[in-house]
Amino acid sequence: MAKITLRSDRDTDYNFTYKGEEKILQAGSVIDIADGLTDVVLPTCVMKIIRGVIVIKEDSK
């Protein structure tokens, strides 16, 4: 599967699971995941997909 990019527009860090391990997407950062979404679990939050980038937003209130 193709590489994916996660971008955080959050004010706080976002925890997700990658290959069974908890990972942290720091507030305001961008990371690439080479394996695509195959081994990624993204907990429920507001997200958008913009030009192939998954943008993680603040939790809905």
C-alpha positions, 0 to 999 in steps of 0.5 A, a space after each residue: 500500500 502507498 505511503 500516507 501522511 498524517 497532519 495534526 491541526 490540534 492543540 494537544 497531542 493525538 495518540 493512535 496505534 501503529 502495528 499494535 503499539 501506541 504512537 503519538 502525533 505531536 500537536 501541529 506536526 506531520 508524519 509519513 507512514 510508509 505502509 499506508 493504513 494497513 496497520 494504523 488505528 485512528 481513534 475517533 476524532 474529527 478528520 479531513 482528507 485534503 489532497 491525500 493528507 489525513 488532517 487530524 482536528 480537535 475532538 468534537 464537543 
